[in-house]
Amino acid sequence: MLINKNDRKKISAAEDEPFTFVRRTKGTNRSLLSRKTDALDELLGDVHRDETIHILTRSTWSTPHLMDHLLKQIGPAEACVTSWSIKEQSIRMLLRMMDEKRLTAIYGLFDERIRVNCPQAAQLVESQISDIRLTKIHAKLTVLINDDWAIGISSSANLTRNPRIESYVISTHRDIAEFYRDTILAEIQHANPFEL
């Protein structure tokens, strides 16, 4: 048996209550499990260089919320994002961060279906963000990078708010963030223009 009865009861004690697991490990890795009530600031706190953080969550926050939290610590940065799906609220959050000069540029690679799946968000993207391309993609990657920090995030979460269980892996290793960034930028060169 992989999980003993007592541990299973702890894990499934409140199936109706959204959760996020939090497990802190030694060294440069942290694992976090978050409940719906966990504020991102309290759950994640500050990040440190050369650290990897694993998060499982069924929470009220989304990838743009995570970006916002990280930008408060690292300062203004460029962003590269990929997503299979987007929602208008998430795009508005990204645009607000640009207006506030906390995001200095956004490079995006989105799935071709977003024009059909969420036309309001697609119109917002087309009118406000210039470096966006379309392709067949299911990967959900986010990079925040400036002279001092480089953060790469690989996640199951689209640029939407989702009550389902989502996972995030946050890496503050510059080589990982640059790998994600360089891959996204290379794919943008071959992707289709964003046209409604």
N, CA, C and O of each residue as an XYZ file, in Angstrom:
784
protein
N       0.837     -1.171      0.000
C       0.000      0.000      0.000
C       0.888      1.243      0.000
O       1.802      1.352      0.818
N       0.630      2.162     -0.895
C       1.432      3.361     -1.005
C       1.135      4.381      0.077
O       2.044      5.057      0.561
N      -0.132      4.500      0.461
C      -0.527      5.477      1.482
C      -1.235      4.717      2.598
O      -2.198      3.993      2.348
N      -0.749      4.886      3.845
C      -1.425      4.180      4.930
C      -2.767      4.842      5.226
O      -3.017      5.970      4.800
N      -3.631      4.134      5.960
C      -5.005      4.599      6.193
C      -5.049      5.959      6.863
O      -5.867      6.800      6.488
N      -4.193      6.197      7.842
C      -4.209      7.476      8.557
C      -3.850      8.631      7.633
O      -4.488      9.683      7.677
N      -2.830      8.442      6.793
C      -2.444      9.494      5.859
C      -3.539      9.739      4.830
O      -3.793     10.882      4.449
N      -4.193      8.658      4.375
C      -5.260      8.808      3.397
C      -6.410      9.616      3.991
O      -7.012     10.438      3.300
N      -6.718      9.389      5.262
C      -7.781     10.155      5.913
C      -7.414     11.631      5.980
O      -8.268     12.494      5.778
N      -6.159     11.922      6.261
C      -5.728     13.325      6.331
C      -5.872     13.998      4.973
O      -6.322     15.140      4.877
N      -5.485     13.278      3.928
C      -5.515     13.855      2.585
C      -6.940     14.066      2.102
O      -7.245     15.085      1.482
N      -7.825     13.092      2.389
C      -9.179     13.178      1.843
C     -10.204     13.631      2.879
O     -11.407     13.495      2.655
N      -9.745     14.162      4.000
C     -10.657     14.525      5.087
C     -11.729     15.503      4.645
O     -12.868     15.410      5.103
N     -11.402     16.421      3.783
C     -12.374     17.432      3.366
C     -12.410     17.505      1.851
O     -11.868     18.435      1.254
N     -13.048     16.524      1.232
C     -13.086     16.494     -0.229
C     -13.774     17.719     -0.806
O     -13.430     18.179     -1.895
N     -14.747     18.244     -0.073
C     -15.472     19.408     -0.572
C     -14.659     20.682     -0.465
O     -14.926     21.652     -1.174
N     -13.671     20.689      0.414
C     -12.875     21.908      0.619
C     -11.714     21.919     -0.368
O     -10.892     21.003     -0.372
N     -11.646     22.945     -1.197
C     -10.505     23.049     -2.103
C      -9.202     23.092     -1.308
O      -9.178     23.546     -0.164
N      -8.139     22.624     -1.912
C      -6.892     22.487     -1.181
C      -5.703     22.898     -2.015
O      -5.796     23.055     -3.232
N      -4.612     23.064     -1.354
C      -3.304     23.149     -1.993
C      -2.324     22.522     -1.026
O      -2.230     22.976      0.115
N      -1.592     21.500     -1.431
C      -0.643     20.823     -0.547
C       0.606     21.661     -0.372
O       1.093     22.283     -1.316
N       1.114     21.668      0.845
C       2.353     22.388      1.126
C       3.326     21.421      1.761
O       3.050     20.877      2.831
N       4.432     21.204      1.136
C       5.485     20.378      1.717
C       6.804     21.098      1.479
O       7.171     21.370      0.336
N       7.500     21.399      2.535
C       8.798     22.049      2.422
C       9.876     20.984      2.539
O       9.827     20.135      3.428
N      10.828     21.032      1.655
C      11.904     20.056      1.684
C      13.228     20.757      1.903
O      13.340     21.970      1.726
N      14.218     19.994      2.284
C      15.545     20.571      2.513
C      16.189     20.937      1.183
O      15.803     20.434      0.127
N      17.164     21.812      1.255
C      17.913     22.178      0.062
C      17.174     23.182     -0.789
O      16.518     24.088     -0.275
N      17.282     23.020     -2.077
C      16.759     24.026     -2.992
C      15.395     23.655     -3.569
O      14.976     24.222     -4.578
N      14.697     22.705     -2.937
C      13.371     22.303     -3.414
C      12.332     22.543     -2.345
O      12.569     22.307     -1.160
N      11.161     23.021     -2.781
C      10.006     23.139     -1.898
C       8.812     22.524     -2.610
O       8.670     22.658     -3.826
N       7.960     21.855     -1.858
C       6.708     21.327     -2.398
C       5.583     21.929     -1.583
O       5.604     21.876     -0.353
N       4.600     22.503     -2.261
C       3.514     23.210     -1.585
C       2.171     22.657     -2.020
O       1.960     22.384     -3.201
N       1.264     22.491     -1.073
C      -0.098     22.058     -1.353
C      -1.030     23.098     -0.765
O      -1.034     23.313      0.447
N      -1.806     23.737     -1.595
C      -2.577     24.905     -1.176
C      -4.065     24.604     -1.109
O      -4.624     23.973     -2.006
N      -4.699     25.062     -0.035
C      -6.154     25.041      0.067
C      -6.696     26.285     -0.630
O      -5.952     27.221     -0.924
N      -7.977     26.281     -0.882
C      -8.611     27.422     -1.540
C      -8.394     28.698     -0.735
O      -8.296     29.789     -1.298
N      -8.322     28.554      0.581
C      -8.227     29.727      1.448
C      -6.808     30.264      1.585
O      -6.607     31.328      2.172
N      -5.819     29.546      1.053
C      -4.432     29.996      1.184
C      -4.155     31.172      0.263
O      -4.307     31.067     -0.954
N      -3.751     32.283      0.843
C      -3.328     33.429      0.041
C      -1.979     33.106     -0.572
O      -1.130     32.483      0.065
N      -1.790     33.529     -1.800
C      -0.542     33.235     -2.503
C       0.660     33.806     -1.766
O       1.705     33.160     -1.692
N       0.525     35.012     -1.220
C       1.632     35.626     -0.480
C       2.049     34.763      0.702
O       3.241     34.578      0.951
N       1.071     34.239      1.428
C       1.369     33.412      2.595
C       1.894     32.041      2.187
O       2.804     31.509      2.822
N       1.332     31.476      1.146
C       1.724     30.143      0.699
C       3.147     30.125      0.160
O       3.973     29.323      0.597
N       3.428     31.000     -0.778
C       4.699     30.962     -1.484
C       5.762     31.825     -0.808
O       6.924     31.426     -0.715
N       5.367     32.996     -0.342
C       6.352     33.894      0.246
C       7.375     34.316     -0.788
O       7.073     34.378     -1.979
N       8.581     34.605     -0.338
C       9.655     35.007     -1.240
C      10.261     33.781     -1.916
O      10.303     32.694     -1.340
N      10.725     33.974     -3.135
C      11.489     32.933     -3.814
C      12.967     33.249     -3.665
O      13.352     34.389     -3.402
N      13.781     32.230     -3.835
C      15.223     32.376     -3.715
C      15.870     31.884     -5.003
O      15.300     31.051     -5.707
N      17.035     32.387     -5.306
C      17.723     31.971     -6.524
C      18.094     30.492     -6.452
O      18.375     29.949     -5.384
N      18.085     29.868     -7.610
C      18.456     28.460     -7.761
C      17.602     27.547     -6.893
O      18.104     26.661     -6.202
N      16.300     27.790     -6.951
C      15.335     27.026     -6.168
C      14.282     26.470     -7.121
O      13.966     27.079     -8.143
N      13.744     25.298     -6.766
C      12.629     24.724     -7.509
C      11.484     24.522     -6.535
O      11.666     23.965     -5.452
N      10.301     24.980     -6.928
C       9.127     24.918     -6.065
C       8.024     24.187     -6.820
O       7.680     24.547     -7.946
N       7.478     23.160     -6.185
C       6.376     22.392     -6.758
C       5.110     22.754     -5.994
O       5.089     22.714     -4.764
N       4.048     23.110     -6.726
C       2.781     23.484     -6.089
C       1.640     22.679     -6.713
O       1.522     22.586     -7.935
N       0.813     22.107     -5.857
C      -0.468     21.547     -6.276
C      -1.535     22.412     -5.643
O      -1.472     22.713     -4.451
N      -2.517     22.813     -6.438
C      -3.514     23.740     -5.905
C      -4.868     23.559     -6.545
O      -4.982     23.196     -7.716
N      -5.874     23.813     -5.771
C      -7.234     23.999     -6.265
C      -7.666     25.320     -5.632
O      -8.492     25.352     -4.719
N      -7.104     26.376     -6.124
C      -7.157     27.642     -5.414
C      -7.909     28.701     -6.197
O      -8.405     28.457     -7.297
N      -7.979     29.874     -5.607
C      -8.667     30.989     -6.255
C      -7.701     31.844     -7.059
O      -8.122     32.831     -7.664
N      -6.428     31.498     -7.084
C      -5.479     32.292     -7.847
C      -5.093     31.556     -9.130
O      -5.263     30.343     -9.254
N      -4.570     32.333    -10.077
C      -4.248     31.813    -11.401
C      -2.811     32.185    -11.760
O      -2.107     32.804    -10.962
N      -2.383     31.809    -12.955
C      -1.027     32.143    -13.414
C      -0.761     33.647    -13.383
O       0.303     34.048    -12.910
N      -1.676     34.507    -13.863
C      -1.403     35.944    -13.744
C      -1.251     36.413    -12.289
O      -0.466     37.320    -12.014
N      -1.995     35.801    -11.359
C      -1.810     36.138     -9.944
C      -0.411     35.752     -9.487
O       0.241     36.501     -8.759
N       0.050     34.574     -9.920
C       1.397     34.129     -9.570
C       2.436     35.080    -10.161
O       3.398     35.442     -9.484
N       2.251     35.483    -11.406
C       3.165     36.437    -12.030
C       3.207     37.743    -11.238
O       4.279     38.288    -10.978
N       2.033     38.233    -10.862
C       1.931     39.467    -10.095
C       2.702     39.353     -8.777
O       3.436     40.263     -8.393
N       2.524     38.223     -8.095
C       3.229     37.990     -6.829
C       4.748     38.007     -7.038
O       5.475     38.638     -6.271
N       5.214     37.323     -8.059
C       6.659     37.239     -8.307
C       7.238     38.588     -8.728
O       8.345     38.938     -8.320
N       6.508     39.343     -9.531
C       6.998     40.654     -9.976
C       7.170     41.620     -8.808
O       8.030     42.499     -8.856
N       6.367     41.466     -7.765
C       6.528     42.305     -6.579
C       7.904     42.107     -5.955
O       8.469     43.036     -5.378
N       8.435     40.909     -6.070
C       9.745     40.618     -5.497
C      10.887     40.933     -6.460
O      11.892     41.520     -6.058
N      10.741     40.552     -7.718
C      11.888     40.640     -8.632
C      11.967     41.957     -9.392
O      12.998     42.260     -9.994
N      10.902     42.741     -9.375
C      10.904     44.000    -10.106
C      10.467     43.809    -11.547
O      10.146     42.692    -11.952
N      10.450     44.890    -12.331
C       9.980     44.821    -13.722
C      10.733     43.768    -14.523
O      11.941     43.590    -14.364
N       9.995     43.071    -15.392
C      10.592     41.984    -16.166
C       9.838     41.801    -17.475
O       8.686     42.211    -17.617
N      10.517     41.177    -18.422
C       9.855     40.721    -19.642
C       9.163     39.403    -19.336
O       9.588     38.650    -18.460
N       8.083     39.136    -20.076
C       7.360     37.880    -19.888
C       7.224     37.156    -21.216
O       6.986     37.768    -22.258
N       7.378     35.852    -21.157
C       7.037     34.961    -22.254
C       5.992     34.006    -21.715
O       6.182     33.416    -20.651
N       4.888     33.843    -22.434
C       3.817     32.967    -21.962
C       3.314     32.095    -23.100
O       3.262     32.519    -24.255
N       2.947     30.876    -22.755
C       2.263     30.002    -23.701
C       1.017     29.479    -23.007
O       0.997     29.315    -21.787
N      -0.025     29.217    -23.795
C      -1.255     28.701    -23.204
C      -2.134     28.100    -24.282
O      -2.127     28.547    -25.429
N      -2.881     27.093    -23.906
C      -3.849     26.489    -24.802
C      -5.149     27.287    -24.787
O      -5.867     27.344    -25.786
N      -5.443     27.904    -23.637
C      -6.675     28.665    -23.490
C      -6.390     29.945    -22.714
O      -5.487     29.990    -21.879
N      -7.166     30.980    -22.997
C      -7.042     32.238    -22.264
C      -8.440     32.748    -21.927
O      -9.423     32.359    -22.557
N      -8.512     33.605    -20.948
C      -9.763     34.276    -20.592
C      -9.504     35.776    -20.497
O      -8.386     36.225    -20.246
N     -10.569     36.527    -20.706
C     -10.455     37.984    -20.729
C      -9.873     38.536    -19.431
O      -9.030     39.432    -19.472
N     -10.302     38.023    -18.283
C      -9.813     38.534    -16.997
C      -8.297     38.381    -16.884
O      -7.620     39.285    -16.395
N      -7.762     37.250    -17.330
C      -6.315     37.032    -17.260
C      -5.553     37.997    -18.164
O      -4.515     38.532    -17.776
N      -6.072     38.216    -19.368
C      -5.420     39.156    -20.280
C      -5.467     40.565    -19.701
O      -4.492     41.311    -19.799
N      -6.584     40.930    -19.102
C      -6.684     42.257    -18.471
C      -5.655     42.411    -17.342
O      -5.083     43.486    -17.167
N      -5.423     41.347    -16.585
C      -4.400     41.412    -15.527
C      -3.013     41.644    -16.124
O      -2.239     42.448    -15.605
N      -2.698     40.942    -17.209
C      -1.392     41.132    -17.858
C      -1.255     42.557    -18.390
O      -0.202     43.178    -18.249
N      -2.318     43.068    -18.996
C      -2.280     44.433    -19.533
C      -2.128     45.459    -18.413
O      -1.442     46.468    -18.582
N      -2.763     45.206    -17.274
C      -2.607     46.112    -16.128
C      -1.151     46.130    -15.666
O      -0.609     47.190    -15.351
N      -0.522     44.960    -15.627
C       0.895     44.899    -15.229
C       1.780     45.631    -16.230
O       2.801     46.208    -15.855
N       1.389     45.608    -17.510
C       2.139     46.376    -18.513
C       1.930     47.868    -18.308
O       2.884     48.643    -18.366
N       0.681     48.277    -18.069
C       0.382     49.695    -17.822
C       1.152     50.223    -16.620
O       1.580     51.377    -16.602
N       1.324     49.369    -15.621
C       2.053     49.750    -14.411
C       3.564     49.631    -14.585
O       4.317     49.885    -13.645
N       4.012     49.248    -15.778
C       5.439     49.108    -16.108
C       6.124     47.998    -15.307
O       7.345     48.000    -15.153
N       5.335     47.059    -14.804
C       5.935     45.919    -14.103
C       6.259     44.808    -15.079
O       7.197     44.041    -14.861
N       5.485     44.714    -16.159
C       5.861     43.884    -17.300
C       6.351     44.829    -18.379
O       5.624     45.730    -18.797
N       7.577     44.631    -18.831
C       8.153     45.535    -19.820
C       7.865     45.079    -21.252
O       7.935     45.879    -22.185
N       7.543     43.802    -21.424
C       7.169     43.253    -22.733
C       6.498     41.908    -22.490
O       6.769     41.235    -21.496
N       5.622     41.530    -23.411
C       4.991     40.212    -23.350
C       5.146     39.551    -24.715
O       4.752     40.107    -25.740
N       5.722     38.369    -24.708
C       5.815     37.536    -25.901
C       4.943     36.327    -25.647
O       5.113     35.637    -24.641
N       4.002     36.060    -26.556
C       3.059     34.978    -26.308
C       2.933     34.026    -27.464
O       3.037     34.407    -28.630
N       2.706     32.781    -27.118
C       2.464     31.728    -28.086
C       1.219     30.992    -27.614
O       1.251     30.266    -26.620
N       0.111     31.189    -28.345
C      -1.174     30.642    -27.931
C      -1.696     29.665    -28.968
O      -1.295     29.700    -30.131
N      -2.597     28.793    -28.534
C      -3.191     27.836    -29.446
C      -4.130     28.542    -30.423
O      -4.779     29.530    -30.080
N      -4.186     28.023    -31.629
C      -5.008     28.617    -32.686
C      -6.480     28.710    -32.310
O      -7.196     29.565    -32.831
N      -6.938     27.852    -31.421
C      -8.361     27.786    -31.082
C      -8.830     28.938    -30.198
O     -10.034     29.100    -30.000
N      -7.916     29.740    -29.662
C      -8.379     30.790    -28.741
C      -9.259     31.818    -29.453
O     -10.088     32.465    -28.814
N      -9.091     31.974    -30.753
C      -9.938     32.925    -31.487
C     -11.395     32.518    -31.414
O     -12.283     33.370    -31.378
N     -11.644     31.210    -31.390
C     -13.004     30.680    -31.332
C     -13.451     30.500    -29.889
O     -14.583     30.833    -29.539
N     -12.563     29.974    -29.053
C     -12.933     29.634    -27.671
C     -13.193     30.858    -26.797
O     -14.060     30.821    -25.924
N     -12.455     31.933    -27.021
C     -12.655     33.135    -26.209
C     -12.407     34.377    -27.059
O     -11.354     35.005    -26.948
N     -13.375     34.735    -27.910
C     -13.166     35.858    -28.822
C     -12.929     37.196    -28.114
O     -12.209     38.047    -28.636
N     -13.531     37.395    -26.922
C     -13.323     38.660    -26.206
C     -11.856     38.803    -25.794
O     -11.262     39.868    -25.955
N     -11.281     37.729    -25.265
C      -9.873     37.770    -24.876
C      -8.990     37.909    -26.113
O      -7.988     38.625    -26.093
N      -9.368     37.221    -27.184
C      -8.584     37.299    -28.420
C      -8.571     38.730    -28.963
O      -7.532     39.209    -29.417
N      -9.712     39.411    -28.922
C      -9.759     40.804    -29.389
C      -8.876     41.698    -28.531
O      -8.204     42.595    -29.042
N      -8.880     41.453    -27.238
C      -8.055     42.232    -26.324
C      -6.574     42.003    -26.614
O      -5.784     42.947    -26.631
N      -6.207     40.755    -26.841
C      -4.817     40.425    -27.161
C      -4.399     41.118    -28.441
O      -3.342     41.746    -28.498
N      -5.231     41.005    -29.475
C      -4.862     41.564    -30.772
C      -4.707     43.079    -30.714
O      -3.825     43.639    -31.365
N      -5.555     43.741    -29.943
C      -5.516     45.196    -29.932
C      -4.464     45.770    -28.988
O      -4.072     46.927    -29.145
N      -4.002     44.996    -28.019
C      -3.139     45.553    -26.977
C      -1.720     44.984    -26.931
O      -0.808     45.661    -26.456
N      -1.517     43.772    -27.408
C      -0.211     43.117    -27.276
C       0.294     42.780    -28.670
O      -0.410     42.147    -29.457
N       1.497     43.198    -28.968
C       1.974     43.059    -30.346
C       2.752     41.776    -30.623
O       2.762     41.314    -31.764
N       3.389     41.197    -29.644
C       4.262     40.048    -29.905
C       3.601     38.740    -29.520
O       4.074     38.025    -28.636
N       2.499     38.435    -30.195
C       1.717     37.233    -29.939
C       1.587     36.465    -31.246
O       1.322     37.043    -32.300
N       1.777     35.141    -31.159
C       1.613     34.289    -32.345
C       0.764     33.083    -31.985
O       0.590     32.753    -30.812
N       0.238     32.429    -33.016
C      -0.628     31.272    -32.843
C       0.007     30.028    -33.447
O       0.675     30.088    -34.479
N      -0.217     28.899    -32.781
C       0.274     27.615    -33.264
C      -0.549     26.523    -32.591
O      -1.450     26.822    -31.807
N      -0.255     25.285    -32.882
C      -0.870     24.176    -32.154
C      -0.021     23.956    -30.902
O       1.115     23.492    -30.988
N      -0.577     24.291    -29.748
C       0.198     24.194    -28.513
C      -0.699     23.805    -27.353
O      -1.848     24.239    -27.262
N      -0.172     23.000    -26.489
C      -0.861     22.636    -25.251
C       0.007     22.951    -24.040
O      -0.475     22.885    -22.909
N       1.262     23.289    -24.249
C       2.178     23.610    -23.153
C       1.759     24.904    -22.470
O       1.297     25.843    -23.118
N       1.926     24.938    -21.156
C       1.643     26.148    -20.377
C       2.930     26.557    -19.686
O       3.267     26.048    -18.617
N       3.637     27.473    -20.304
C       4.923     27.950    -19.786
C       4.846     29.447    -19.544
O       4.163     30.171    -20.268
N       5.548     29.901    -18.525
C       5.650     31.323    -18.236
C       7.084     31.618    -17.845
O       7.688     30.883    -17.064
N       7.624     32.686    -18.385
C       8.982     33.129    -18.030
C       8.913     34.593    -17.627
O       8.295     35.409    -18.311
N       9.551     34.916    -16.513
C       9.766     36.299    -16.094
C      11.268     36.486    -16.016
O      11.953     35.748    -15.308
N      11.787     37.475    -16.745
C      13.242     37.598    -16.819
C      13.657     39.067    -16.859
O      13.095     39.874    -17.600
N      14.656     39.386    -16.043
C      15.297     40.701    -16.070
C      16.784     40.500    -15.791
O      17.251     39.362    -15.769
N      17.527     41.564    -15.580
C      18.968     41.415    -15.381
C      19.320     40.643    -14.113
O      20.346     39.965    -14.064
N      18.475     40.741    -13.088
C      18.780     40.121    -11.797
C      18.122     38.769    -11.577
O      18.652     37.930    -10.847
N      16.987     38.556    -12.194
C      16.208     37.348    -11.946
C      15.802     36.681    -13.252
O      15.630     37.340    -14.277
N      15.651     35.370    -13.197
C      15.086     34.602    -14.301
C      14.259     33.479    -13.682
O      14.791     32.612    -12.987
N      12.957     33.503    -13.941
C      12.045     32.525    -13.362
C      11.297     31.839    -14.481
O      10.698     32.494    -15.334
N      11.333     30.512    -14.477
C      10.581     29.715    -15.436
C       9.505     28.924    -14.710
O       9.764     28.316    -13.672
N       8.298     28.934    -15.260
C       7.176     28.234    -14.645
C       6.586     27.276    -15.676
O       6.218     27.685    -16.777
N       6.501     26.015    -15.314
C       5.819     25.012    -16.125
C       4.595     24.579    -15.334
O       4.693     24.261    -14.149
N       3.445     24.567    -15.994
C       2.227     24.343    -15.231
C       1.182     23.628    -16.053
O       1.268     23.569    -17.280
N       0.200     23.089    -15.370
C      -0.958     22.526    -16.064
C      -1.993     23.604    -16.342
O      -2.935     23.380    -17.102
N      -1.825     24.771    -15.732
C      -2.836     25.830    -15.774
C      -2.731     26.685    -17.034
O      -1.655     27.166    -17.386
N      -3.852     26.861    -17.695
C      -3.956     27.826    -18.786
C      -4.016     29.230    -18.209
O      -3.992     29.404    -16.991
N      -4.092     30.230    -19.077
C      -4.287     31.610    -18.617
C      -5.775     31.825    -18.331
O      -6.443     32.654    -18.949
N      -6.253     31.048    -17.379
C      -7.635     31.098    -16.937
C      -7.654     30.848    -15.436
O      -6.654     30.403    -14.872
N      -8.758     31.122    -14.795
C      -8.938     30.736    -13.393
C      -9.724     29.439    -13.393
O     -10.800     29.364    -13.987
N      -9.195     28.412    -12.728
C      -9.772     27.085    -12.815
C      -9.899     26.483    -11.425
O      -8.904     26.410    -10.704
N     -11.104     26.044    -11.020
C     -11.263     25.441     -9.694
C     -10.739     24.007     -9.616
O     -10.722     23.413     -8.538
N     -10.314     23.450    -10.744
C      -9.783     22.086    -10.736
C      -8.371     22.078    -10.136
O      -7.758     23.129     -9.952
N      -7.877     20.903     -9.841
C      -6.515     20.763     -9.329
C      -5.548     21.145    -10.444
O      -5.649     20.635    -11.560
N      -4.626     22.028    -10.145
C      -3.590     22.456    -11.087
C      -2.225     22.243    -10.441
O      -2.104     22.190     -9.217
N      -1.218     22.124    -11.271
C       0.150     21.985    -10.763
C       1.024     23.077    -11.360
O       0.834     23.505    -12.498
N       1.981     23.511    -10.564
C       2.970     24.499    -10.997
C       4.344     24.022    -10.560
O       4.506     23.529     -9.443
N       5.329     24.166    -11.429
C       6.727     23.978    -11.056
C       7.419     25.294    -11.377
O       7.497     25.708    -12.534
N       7.918     25.943    -10.332
C       8.588     27.237    -10.474
C      10.076     27.016    -10.305
O      10.512     26.452     -9.301
N      10.850     27.450    -11.266
C      12.301     27.329    -11.185
C      12.927     28.709    -11.237
O      12.632     29.496    -12.136
N      13.787     29.006    -10.280
C      14.525     30.267    -10.297
C      15.957     30.041    -10.773
O      16.836     30.868    -10.531
N      16.183     28.921    -11.449
C      17.471     28.648    -12.085
C      17.480     29.378    -13.434
O      16.619     29.125    -14.276
N      18.428     30.264    -13.641
C      18.454     31.061    -14.870
C      18.504     30.190    -16.114
O      17.858     30.510    -17.112
N      19.261     29.090    -16.079
C      19.377     28.265    -17.289
C      18.035     27.637    -17.676
O      17.765     27.460    -18.864
N      17.201     27.301    -16.710
C      15.875     26.753    -17.012
C      14.989     27.840    -17.627
O      14.347     27.611    -18.653
N      14.954     29.015    -17.006
C      14.136     30.115    -17.523
C      14.578     30.509    -18.933
O      13.738     30.754    -19.798
N      15.875     30.570    -19.165
C      16.370     30.931    -20.496
C      16.048     29.845    -21.518
O      15.774     30.156    -22.677
N      16.076     28.581    -21.110
C      15.685     27.487    -22.000
C      14.227     27.658    -22.436
O      13.919     27.558    -23.624
N      13.322     27.916    -21.471
C      11.917     28.151    -21.815
C      11.784     29.371    -22.723
O      11.105     29.316    -23.748
N      12.438     30.478    -22.341
C      12.333     31.708    -23.129
C      12.827     31.493    -24.550
O      12.143     31.860    -25.506
N      13.996     30.909    -24.698
C      14.579     30.725    -26.032
C      13.715     29.811    -26.892
O      13.583     30.034    -28.095
N      13.126     28.785    -26.283
C      12.247     27.878    -27.021
C      10.994     28.614    -27.490
O      10.586     28.478    -28.643
N      10.385     29.393    -26.597
C       9.181     30.149    -26.961
C       9.484     31.137    -28.076
O       8.740     31.214    -29.053
N      10.571     31.896    -27.940
C      10.913     32.898    -28.955
C      11.230     32.248    -30.295
O      10.889     32.796    -31.344
N      11.882     31.082    -30.273
C      12.173     30.369    -31.527
C      10.881     29.905    -32.194
O      10.744     30.001    -33.414
N       9.935     29.404    -31.401
C       8.660     28.962    -31.960
C       7.847     30.132    -32.498
O       7.151     30.001    -33.505
N       7.937     31.280    -31.823
C       7.220     32.472    -32.304
C       7.662     32.818    -33.721
O       6.840     33.255    -34.527
N       8.937     32.634    -34.042
C       9.450     32.965    -35.367
C       8.765     32.157    -36.477
O       8.683     32.608    -37.619
N       8.269     30.947    -36.128
C       7.678     30.071    -37.134
C       6.156     29.971    -37.005
O       5.510     29.298    -37.809
N       5.588     30.629    -36.012
C       4.148     30.507    -35.764
C       3.361     31.471    -36.640
O       3.924     32.344    -37.301
N       2.064     31.292    -36.626
C       1.170     32.104    -37.455
C       0.908     33.463    -36.793
O       0.859     33.561    -35.567
N       0.743     34.496    -37.600
C       0.379     35.795    -37.032
C      -0.944     35.713    -36.293
O      -1.805     34.892    -36.612
N      -1.088     36.571    -35.310
C      -2.344     36.609    -34.540
C      -3.311     37.497    -35.294
O      -3.212     38.723    -35.251
N      -4.243     36.870    -35.982
C      -5.247     37.614    -36.749
C      -6.619     37.041    -36.469
O      -6.820     35.827    -36.518
N      -7.554     37.913    -36.179
C      -8.928     37.452    -35.943
C      -9.636     37.193    -37.259
O     -10.803     36.799    -37.265
